Amino acid sequence: MEKSTKTSVLYNANCPVCNFEIGHYARYAGEAGLPIRFDDLNTDARSQWGLDADTAARRLYVLHDGVLTSGIPAFLVLWAQMPRYRLLGRIVGLPGIKQIAGAAYDFALAPLIYRWHLRRLRKQRVST
């Protein structure tokens, strides 16, 4: 990992939902000059994370100051690094809201997006 970047994000750029959301954050971070690196799990960059492709595709991962988080905790770490999203992070991080958001992400959103990812992979294999 780069020494100058204290926050790195691992996401699936082949996923339309992931790419849209993280692409937005990447543009904002770039325009604001924030020290956040965005790594596509479909590139060689994933090898630096120590995660296999399937594990990496299941949820968002953020590495901040050497600590790896995933899911809603990863979003909270990412949002805390971005002034425009700090208030959102504080709200989502409130007791009760954090648990509801975590459950929604862990048991509904992440599995749904992951199944969509697997379906896209199967279609790609059939068409090639």
The 8 nearest C-alpha neighbors of each residue, nearest first, counted from 0:
[[1, 2, 47, 4, 48, 7, 5, 3],
 [0, 2, 3, 4, 5, 36, 7, 6],
 [1, 3, 4, 0, 5, 64, 6, 65],
 [4, 2, 1, 5, 34, 0, 6, 35],
 [5, 3, 34, 2, 1, 6, 35, 36],
 [4, 6, 64, 63, 3, 34, 7, 35],
 [7, 5, 63, 35, 4, 62, 36, 64],
 [6, 8, 36, 62, 35, 61, 37, 63],
 [7, 9, 61, 37, 60, 38, 36, 10],
 [10, 8, 38, 60, 39, 40, 37, 61],
 [9, 11, 39, 59, 40, 12, 8, 38],
 [10, 12, 13, 40, 14, 39, 17, 56],
 [11, 13, 18, 14, 39, 10, 17, 15],
 [14, 12, 11, 15, 18, 41, 17, 116],
 [13, 15, 17, 12, 11, 16, 18, 116],
 [16, 14, 18, 17, 19, 13, 12, 11],
 [17, 15, 19, 18, 14, 20, 112, 21],
 [18, 16, 14, 20, 19, 15, 21, 11],
 [17, 19, 12, 15, 22, 21, 16, 20],
 [20, 18, 22, 16, 17, 21, 15, 23],
 [21, 19, 23, 17, 22, 18, 16, 24],
 [20, 22, 24, 23, 18, 19, 17, 25],
 [23, 21, 25, 19, 18, 20, 24, 26],
 [22, 24, 20, 26, 21, 25, 19, 27],
 [23, 25, 21, 27, 22, 26, 28, 20],
 [24, 26, 22, 28, 27, 23, 29, 21],
 [27, 25, 29, 23, 24, 28, 30, 22],
 [26, 28, 24, 30, 29, 25, 31, 23],
 [29, 27, 33, 25, 31, 26, 30, 32],
 [28, 30, 32, 26, 27, 31, 25, 33],
 [29, 31, 27, 32, 28, 26, 33, 25],
 [30, 32, 28, 29, 33, 27, 26, 81],
 [33, 31, 29, 30, 28, 34, 27, 35],
 [32, 34, 28, 31, 35, 29, 81, 80],
 [35, 33, 4, 32, 5, 36, 6, 3],
 [36, 34, 6, 7, 33, 4, 37, 28],
 [35, 37, 7, 8, 6, 38, 4, 34],
 [36, 38, 8, 7, 9, 35, 39, 25],
 [39, 37, 9, 8, 44, 40, 10, 36],
 [38, 40, 41, 10, 12, 11, 42, 9],
 [39, 41, 45, 11, 42, 10, 9, 38],
 [42, 40, 39, 11, 45, 43, 12, 52],
 [43, 41, 44, 40, 39, 45, 38, 46],
 [42, 44, 45, 46, 41, 40, 47, 39],
 [43, 45, 42, 46, 47, 38, 40, 39],
 [46, 44, 40, 47, 48, 43, 42, 50],
 [45, 47, 48, 44, 49, 43, 50, 51],
 [48, 46, 45, 44, 49, 0, 43, 50],
 [47, 49, 45, 46, 50, 44, 9, 0],
 [48, 50, 46, 47, 51, 45, 55, 52],
 [51, 49, 48, 55, 54, 52, 45, 46],
 [50, 52, 54, 53, 55, 49, 45, 46],
 [53, 51, 55, 54, 56, 50, 40, 41],
 [52, 54, 56, 55, 51, 57, 50, 113],
 [55, 53, 57, 56, 51, 52, 50, 58],
 [54, 56, 52, 53, 57, 50, 51, 58],
 [57, 55, 53, 54, 58, 52, 11, 113],
 [56, 58, 113, 54, 55, 109, 53, 110],
 [59, 57, 56, 70, 109, 55, 60, 69],
 [58, 60, 69, 70, 10, 9, 73, 61],
 [61, 59, 69, 9, 68, 8, 73, 58],
 [62, 60, 8, 73, 68, 7, 67, 69],
 [61, 63, 67, 7, 66, 6, 65, 68],
 [62, 64, 6, 66, 65, 5, 61, 7],
 [65, 63, 5, 66, 6, 62, 67, 4],
 [64, 66, 63, 62, 67, 5, 6, 0],
 [65, 67, 63, 62, 64, 68, 61, 6],
 [68, 66, 62, 61, 65, 63, 60, 69],
 [69, 67, 73, 61, 60, 72, 62, 66],
 [70, 68, 60, 73, 59, 72, 61, 71],
 [69, 71, 73, 59, 72, 58, 74, 60],
 [70, 72, 74, 73, 101, 75, 69, 104],
 [73, 71, 75, 74, 70, 69, 68, 76],
 [74, 72, 69, 68, 76, 61, 70, 71],
 [73, 75, 71, 77, 76, 72, 78, 70],
 [76, 74, 72, 88, 78, 73, 77, 79],
 [75, 77, 73, 79, 74, 78, 72, 80],
 [78, 76, 74, 80, 79, 75, 73, 81],
 [77, 79, 84, 75, 81, 80, 85, 88],
 [78, 80, 85, 76, 77, 81, 75, 88],
 [81, 79, 78, 77, 82, 76, 85, 33],
 [80, 82, 78, 84, 83, 79, 85, 77],
 [83, 81, 85, 84, 80, 79, 78, 86],
 [82, 84, 81, 85, 86, 78, 87, 27],
 [85, 83, 78, 87, 82, 81, 86, 88],
 [84, 86, 79, 88, 82, 78, 87, 83],
 [87, 85, 89, 88, 84, 90, 83, 82],
 [88, 86, 90, 84, 85, 89, 91, 78],
 [89, 87, 85, 75, 91, 86, 90, 78],
 [88, 90, 92, 86, 87, 91, 85, 93],
 [89, 91, 87, 92, 93, 88, 86, 96],
 [92, 90, 88, 97, 93, 96, 89, 87],
 [93, 91, 97, 89, 90, 88, 94, 96],
 [94, 92, 90, 96, 91, 97, 95, 89],
 [95, 93, 96, 97, 92, 98, 91, 90],
 [96, 94, 98, 97, 99, 93, 92, 100],
 [95, 97, 99, 98, 93, 94, 91, 100],
 [98, 96, 92, 100, 91, 95, 99, 94],
 [97, 99, 101, 95, 96, 100, 102, 94],
 [100, 98, 96, 102, 101, 97, 103, 95],
 [101, 99, 103, 97, 102, 98, 96, 104],
 [102, 100, 98, 104, 99, 71, 103, 105],
 [101, 103, 105, 99, 104, 100, 106, 98],
 [104, 102, 100, 107, 101, 106, 105, 99],
 [103, 105, 108, 101, 109, 102, 107, 106],
 [106, 104, 102, 109, 103, 101, 107, 108],
 [105, 107, 103, 102, 104, 110, 108, 109],
 [108, 106, 103, 104, 110, 109, 111, 105],
 [107, 109, 104, 111, 110, 112, 103, 106],
 [108, 110, 112, 104, 111, 105, 58, 107],
 [111, 109, 113, 112, 108, 107, 114, 106],
 [112, 110, 108, 114, 113, 109, 107, 115],
 [111, 113, 115, 109, 114, 110, 108, 116],
 [112, 114, 116, 110, 115, 111, 57, 109],
 [115, 113, 117, 111, 116, 112, 110, 118],
 [114, 116, 112, 118, 113, 117, 111, 119],
 [117, 115, 113, 119, 114, 118, 112, 120],
 [118, 116, 120, 114, 119, 115, 121, 113],
 [119, 117, 115, 121, 120, 116, 114, 122],
 [118, 120, 122, 116, 117, 121, 123, 115],
 [119, 121, 117, 123, 118, 122, 124, 116],
 [122, 120, 118, 124, 123, 119, 117, 125],
 [123, 121, 125, 119, 124, 120, 126, 118],
 [122, 124, 120, 126, 121, 125, 119, 127],
 [123, 125, 121, 127, 122, 126, 120, 119],
 [126, 124, 122, 123, 127, 121, 120, 119],
 [125, 127, 123, 124, 122, 121, 120, 119],
 [126, 124, 125, 123, 122, 121, 120, 119]]
